Structures are given as structure tokens and as C-alpha cells.
């Protein structure tokens, strides 16, 4: 065998020696996290269901953290839970947690936005051994109260003073076995509210014709959120509006709207209803000034 | 020196081999690996440990000679040399491969000519005439890698072992030695930022900002305060090394990569921490929740300001 033959044999041997990297069959399809939002009195509550279909346990969940394993991410939440300022560990009446777990705010360095972190007690001790000096920190459990494989847990919720849709449609970073998964949060409620708007003209152009007066009754209902919010947005027009060009009287369950008649003007009135999950319904009503109005009827309006 | 020794040993073995074509191939491959230039990046030659010899055969022979000597007789034993036995693979150290090379040293014995002594010899050894290989020593040594992992490849019916790589170019994380940084690393401030080690001006300004914000109905939250310099460096190191290792599949880097991954996931470092942070001098505090249009006026009323209101909106430091 020649030296060249030896070398080619060696190189073949060395090439064949390459290691295959160990890969873990852990995918985001193993975990599904679903969020439902609802208005409850003056509060907004986001409830979460975590479904673990895989073969590893879940030990830590950060909702509102987009944290891809191989890339930069961001915190996503802006609305603090109700008891913020008292403790980073959220009180049980503000944030529900599974037995043996704690829940706190997680602010990445230099970030204004944050995530909500649910963490199992023993695992918390493992990743933050000294912080157990905090009396509010979750207690370690033996055996740990991890979320086992093939289970679905619902004992997660957080209460806010106002909606923050990122709670329902952001991302979650989940410690799953030895891996960290970046999982999109799915909305459990994807249906927009049903928005009913009844508009009734309550005057005619007869008397002076300077104003068109409408009475608007609007209501919204949702398949999940018991109190979807209803907004009457500022009136817009195809022309620049002065402050006195329209008047809105808010009444109980209705609005009385005065629109100044100006030739060529078109008013747009827009009603928006949204549920706490961020689903929205919109209804737009347009009023075109009657072109048959006599000029004298709108002489008071600067042209 | 070790390599040279391995080569010399390999040549010696090669000369002695007469029993097994497979062994010839194996040792030839080992020799070739030893003498071949290291032209493949990340590959190196396994080293050989020293022999560990089991001298039970010699001990047995000595015992026999003593026993035969009690009758005024003697016999001689002649070494037949060392010959390889089967290669054994053992798995240890969490699954890393250790290859053990074994040899045996056999002896031949000549029965004494004297009949009485021949009888004694036979009774002691149950060996008559010229017998060989009746007892033997054995010895064993292993292949190991000074860097990387020992890996094996089968060429035909034989195995070839190589070191899969050199030292990972990304060194392990620097140990945290500063006690203050250690406390942070251990999570003492995972739930509440470290306010105790802010300087007095920052503490005063922070309290003032919180009070004024509360007076305006603003819920403000301290998101970060004092961070020891070594802890800050640690966060930066974790971030930087993860960027280097996240797509790295070199076997020699996997241990370092696993350690860095654990830290990266623990801290969820989603952006690169800055080099020289004022947080490390206790001269900065991050306060979230104050709307931008109010933050600067509230800060100014508290002798504080935001150096970078657009890039780092939560970062407040005292006015000089």
C-alpha cells in the first residue's frame, strides 16, 4: 500500500468519524397554550390553558416573552397586573397558579415591557437558589409539582385593570424538559363581538336645516366576554372639522348626535366593539348632507 | 513524547503480530493514524495510556517454583512474549467511549529431566513435557484524547479510533467569583431588583419619581437597579457566547454549549447587555410604566433624567 493510499484511507476513516449531533425531538407542537380574555366588572381577566402533549414535564412558563432559541426576542406585555408595586410575586387573587407554583413579573434587562412568569417551586429553587429568602417565593416541593406529560392544566390566570391584547395573542417561553420552547399563544376566543347599531334621524330639514340630528343606540355582545367594550370614535369627515361642527350627547345606552349641514360634507361615524381577547367588530355610518337644502339654511357655516 | 512512544509501541506490536490478520489491520490503522499528518481540522490522534499489568501468571510461576523447590527440584519458565487479545470497548464517564487494548504474556515450561522432579513438577503444575501457555500475565491500556472525544469508525471488519476534535474555540463561561455578583446569579434579586446597593442620590431620586408618579395616578415599576459589574459581564458573556454557539454542532463544543444554553435560558437574555452599565455603579435605576410625555418632567422634578429617552426609556440617572 502506498503512502497515498494510506492517507486516503485515513481521511476516509476520519470523515466517517464525524459525530451526529444529539437532537431532542421537542417541538412547539408538543405544547399548546391557549388564552381567553374577559371583562369582569372593572377588571380584565386572562385565563390560560396549557396542554402538554409531549413526553417531558413543564416547569416554567413565561407569557408575553418572545424568546426564540436561536434569535433575539422581546418582552410583549405593557399592562401591569393589579397588584404591581407591592411585590413582584403576584397575590393569589391577582394571578392564579397551580399548586406548588409561583407567579411573578419578569422584566428582561433594559426592557420596559415584561412577561408574566409562572414557575414551579423546586425548579425555581434550582434556577434561583438564593431568592427563596423572599417569603413570597414559591416553596420547593418534593416531588416537584411539574406539569407532567399528557396533561392539560387550567390553573393559570392574571387580572388587569384594562385589556392588553398581548396577553392573549403574544408568545410564551416554556421550560420543557431540558429545552426552552417558544410557543405562540393561541386565542381561545376568536369570534368578534356582535355589534348592533340603530341610527334614527330625529329631525328633518324643515325648520332651519342647520343641523341633522341623530339618535344612535348601540349594543355589543360576545360569545365569551360578558362585557365587550363599545367605543364611539371621534367623528371624521371628508372636510376639515371645526370643534363646533358636531355635538355628541352621551346618554344612557345611546348617543344623540348633531351634525352641522355643510354642502358637500360627508360625516363618518364609527362604532367599535372589542372583547378582551382583541377581537373587534366595527360598524360605520355615513351621513351625506342633503344637497337639496337651501343655501340660507347653512349660511352660518364658514365655507 | 507520548505520540512518539505510541508510535514506537505500535511498530513493536506490528513486528510481533503473527496470530490475527484483523489485529494486524487494526494496529496498522493505529500506527497510520499516529504517523499521519493531522490534515483534517478538528481531528487528532488518540493517545495511549501506560500499560496496566496483571502479573498473576508470574506470581503463579513463583509459587510453583517454591513448591517444587521444597523437594530440591527446579524448573524454568520462558516468556513467549506478549500477544494481543481481543479488543474490548467499555463505556464510562457518561457514555464516552474508552477503548481498551489487551495483551497476554504466555510462558513455556520445560519438565525437569530427573524422574522424581518430573513427578513433583507434574503434581504441582499438572503440566507434563514441554508445555506452554499454561499460565500467563495480562496487561491492558487504553486510548484517550487529550482534547475532544474519542470516536470510532468501522473500516471493513475493524475499528479505527480518532479524537473527534480539538478544544472548543469558545471557552467555558468565566466563573463568577465576586460574592455580590454571585448573589445576583443565584437569583436573590430575581423577584425584586437590588435597591440596597444604589447610591444615595439614585435612591432619593427613585423614591421621588415613584412618589410623584403615584400622585399622578401612574403605576410605576422598578425593573432593574444595581447590578454588580461581574454579574453584568456574566450576562454579556452569556449573550455573546450563545450567539457563537447556538448553531455550533462541533462535538468538542457541546459541553460548553450546554452550559451556555442553560445560562441563556435561565436569564432569558434577549438583548446584548451593555459594556459599562451605570447600574454597576449604583447610579441608575430602570423604572417602567411612566408615559414618555411625563417621564422627563417627573424626573427633572426629582433631580433625575433619562440619558437616552428613545433607546432606553426606562433608564433614569441622577443629574450631575
Interface residues (C-beta under 8 A of the other chain):
Chain A: X6 X7 X9 X10 X11 X12 X13 X14 X15 X16 X17 X18 X19 X21 X22 X62 X65 X67 X69 X70 X72 X73 X74 X75 X80 X84 X85 X87 X88 X89 X104 X105 X106 X107 X108 X109 X110 X111 X112 X113 X114 X127 X128 X129 X130 X131 X133 X134 X136 X137 X173 X175 X180
Chain B: X29 X32 X33 X36 X39 X40 X43 X149 X151 X152 X153 X154 X155 X160 X162 X164 X183 X186 X187 X188 X189 X190 X191 X192 X219 X220 X221 X223 X224 X227 X235 X246 X247 X249 X251 X254 X265 X266 X268 X269 X270 X271 X273 X274 X286 X288 X289 X312 X313 X314 X315
